Amino acid sequence: MNRSIRYAAFALLLAFPVLALARPPLIYHKVAEVAAHPGGTVKLVLSSHDVVVNVKTGDKVSVTTDIWAATDSKDEKSRIIERYAPNVSENGNDVVVRSPSHHGWHFSWGRSPQARVTIVMPPAMALDYHLGSGDFRFDNAGADTPIKGESGSGDVFVTTASKRLEIRAGSGDMRVGINNGSASTLLHTGSGDINFNGTTDRLNLEAGSGDVTVNDAVAKTAAITAGSGDVVAHWHKLEPGAMIKGSTGSGDVDMYFPADTVISGRISTGSGDVNTDFPALIHGSHHSYTLSGGDGAIQVDLGTGSGDVGLHKGG
């Protein structure tokens, strides 16, 4: 996430420690269950709710709603529940969890309601979510559930073996781990950071103004872009012929490969330097390089506008 936003948030926590740490009293708890249909989709359309999804074998989709608010007024509690309690319905084979249509944004220091929706769904269904300002959490390392989602300003935490993973966020951070060598993975955030690790077939990571970090990863093709942040990738294993692209507008690009990796391709910078542990041919004034690794080489295409580019062995 943008550093200035982080500092502002930290200052806010210091100024209002009680508000930051204390959760209001629980005023609503409800569990709804509907029949699960293999091949169907659990669809979430929620405004300011945090979402937690658990995958378990069964023939039901369970939806638990919890709402917290600091009020002693019965009338106010009723109004809050009416605004925040989602509707749960079936549409063919799909299960739909939707915020009330009249829900608006309400804010007051220390009294803003908090809502969380917890989903328990079987592995034979897909997940499609659209969130406003809440966080999204999916911590099911062995589940191959297809996931497609969008959120406005919440953070995303995912551990999965998803067959297909496509997640977009407006301004939240993403922390994602996947283990599926045939999967397609797309992560996009406008102004947050992306932290990715694991194994996938196709990897596409996009950040507007945040940093992108890849840890201990395996992929056949990867495209990593940042508008103004840094791109740092540590590759665990790359098959011969793998294609790796990395670019940023004003940040640095650093790629770490196993020491025995053979690399071909190109590196370019607008005004920064290039540093490489792999044999390369320099063109002009140290801002453009080519690498000719020969047979079995992986392909790279790395560039930055005003930052530096580095190719490193190990690390």
N, C-alpha and C positions, 0 to 999 in steps of 0.2 A: 504494500500500500504506500502511496505517496508519503515521503518523510514528513512534510509539513503537516499533513493530516494526522499522522501518528503523534507528532509533538503536541498538536492541539488537543487530541483525544487524551493524551497522558496528562496534560495540564488540567483538563476537565475532571479527570478522575481524582487528581490531587485536591482540586477545589471542592469536590462533592464526594468524598469517600463513602459516606453512608449510602448515597443514592447509587453509587457504582456497584457496591457489594451486596446490598440487601435486596432480596426479592419480596414484593408485596405478598400479602396473604392469599392463599388459594381460595377462589370464590366459585370455581366451577370445575367439575370433573365428570366426564361422560365417556362411555365406551359404546361404540356402535359396531355391529358386525353385519356384513352382507356376504352373499355367496360369491366365491371366487370361480372364474371361468378361465381355464387354460387357453392361452392365446389372446386373452383380453389385455387391457391396459388399465393401470391405476392412474387416474388423471387428477392432479392437484392444481387448483386455481385459488391461491390464497394471497391476502393482502400484506399483512404485517406479522405473520405467524412464523415462528421457527418450526422446522420440520425434521423429524427423525424417522428413518425408515429401517425396519428390520425384516429380513427374509427368513421365513420358516415354512417347513412343509405343513400343508393343511388345506382345507377346502373352504376357508373363510378369509375375508379381508377385514382386519380389525382396525378401527379408527378411534384413537383416544384423544380427546381434547381436554387440555388443562388451561385455565385462565386465572391469572393472578392480578389483583388490583387493590390499591390502598383506599378503601372506602367502607364506611359503616352504614351507608344508606342502602336500604333494600331496593329503592327505585333506581338508584344509580347502578347497583349491581345488575339489575334486570336489563337496563339499557346497555351496559357493557357486554353482557352475555349475548344480547340480541345482535350487537354489532360484530362480535368476534366469533361466536359459535358457528362453525361451518355446517353446510348442508351435505349430507351423505346420500348418494342416490346411485341407481344402476341405469346404464344406458347400453342396452344390448349386452355384450360380454364385458363392457367396461364398468369400472367403479369410479364415480366422480365425487371428489371432495371439493366443495366450492364455498368461498366466503359469501356472506349475504350481500346482495347486489347494492344495498344502500350503505355499505361500510365506507367510512371516511377516515381521514387521518386525524387523530386526536393526540394532543400533547400538553402536558403540564408538568413542571418540575416535581419529581418525586412521586407522581400519581399516575403516570402513564401505564395503562394496562399492558400485561405481557401474556402472549398466547403461544402455546406449543401444540402441534399436532403430531402424534406418534402413529405411524403406520406399521402394521404387521401384515405382510403379503406373501403368498406362495411363490416359489421360484419360476413357475410356468407363466407368469404374467410380466408384462413390460411396465415401465414407469415413465410418466411424462408429467413434468411439473412446471408451473409458472408462479413465481413468488414475487411479492413486492419488496419488502425490506427485511425479511427474516433470513436466518441462517438455514443451510441445508446440510444434513449429515446422513451419510449412508456408509455404515461400517460393517460390511459383509464380505470378507475377503474371498470366500468360495462361491459367491453367487454370480452367475453369468447373466443376470437380469439386464436387458437393454435399458439404458437410461438416456433420456433427452430432457433437458431442463433449461429454464431461464429464470434469472432473479435480478432484482433491481440493485439493492445496495447491501445485501447480506453476504456472508462468507460461505464457502463451500468446503466440506470435508468429506472425501470419498475414498473408501477402500473396497475394491471390487475385482471380479473376474469377468466383467461385463463383455458381452458380445459386441456391443456398440455403445460408445460413450460420447455424448455430445452435450456440453454444458457451456452456457454463456452467462456472464454476470456483468452488471453495469459498473459497479465500483467496489466489489468485494474481492478479498483474497481467495485463492484456491489452493488446497492441499490435497493432492490426488495420488493414489497408488493403485496400479492395475496389474493383473497377472493373467494375460490372455494373448498368446502369440499370434492369434488370427484376428484380433480386434482392431477396429478403427476408433481412434481417440481424437476428439476435438475439444480443446479448452480455450475459451476466450474471455477476457475481462477488460473492461475499459480503463480503470485506473488502479486496479489492485495488482498484487504479486501472484505469480504462479509457481508452485513447488510440485514437481512431478517425479515419481519414481516407479519402476516396474518394467513389465514386458508388454509390448503391443506390436501390431503389424504396421499400421500407419499412425503417425503421431503428428498432430498439428496443434501448436501452442501459440497463442496470440495475446499480447498485453499492450494496452495503449500507453500508459505512463508508468507502469510498474516493472519490476525485475522478473525474469524467468530463470528458474533454477531446475536443472534436471540431475537427478542423483541415481547412480547405479542402474542405468536404463539399457534396455534392449529394444531395437526397432529396425524394421527393414527400410522404411522411409520416414524422414522427419523434417518438418518445416517449423522453425522457431523464430518468431518475430516479436520485437518490442519497439514501441514508438520512441521512448526516451530513456528506457531502463537498460540494465545490463542483462546479457544472456550468458549463463554459465551452464555447461553440460558435461557431466561425467558419464561416459559410455562404458558399460560393463562388457558388452559383446556386440560386434557388428559383423553380419555375414558379408562375404565378398559381393560387391555390386550394390551394397546399401547406399542410399542417397541421403545426405545430411545437408540441409540448408539452414543458415542462421543469419539474422540481420537485425540491426537496431539503428534508430535515427541518430542518437547522440550518446549512446552508452558504449560499453565495451562488449566484445564477444570473445569468450574463452571456452575452448573445447578440449576435453581431456580424453585420450584414447588409450587402449591397451598398448604397451610398448611395441608389440610386434605388428601393429596395424599398418597396412599399406594404403597410402592415400593419393588420390588424384583429384584435380579440380582447380578452383581459383579462390583467391582471397583479395579483397580490395577494401581500401579505406579512403574517406575523403581527405582528412587531415591528420589522422592518427598513424600509429606505427603498427607494423606486423612483426610478431615474434613467433617463430615456429621451430619445434624440435625435429621436424620432418624435412627431408630434402625438398627445396623449392627454388624456382627460377625467379629472380627479381626483374621487374619491368619498371624502368624509370626511377623515381625517387622514393623507393621503399614503401610505396602505397599500393602496389599491385604485384601479386605473386601468382605463379602457376605451379602446380605440383603434378608430376607424372610418375605415378607409382607403378604403372605397368599392370600385368595380369593379376587378377584377384583384388584389385584396389577398390576401396570404397570411394564414393564421389562426394566432394564437398563443394559448397558454394556459400562463402561467408563474406559478409560485408557490413560496414558501419559508416555513418556519415562523418562524425567527428571523434569517435572513440578509437580504441586500439583493438586489434584482433590477435589472439594467441592460440596456437595449436601446441598441445603439451602431451608428453608421453607419461602415462600413469597418473597417479594423483586422484 
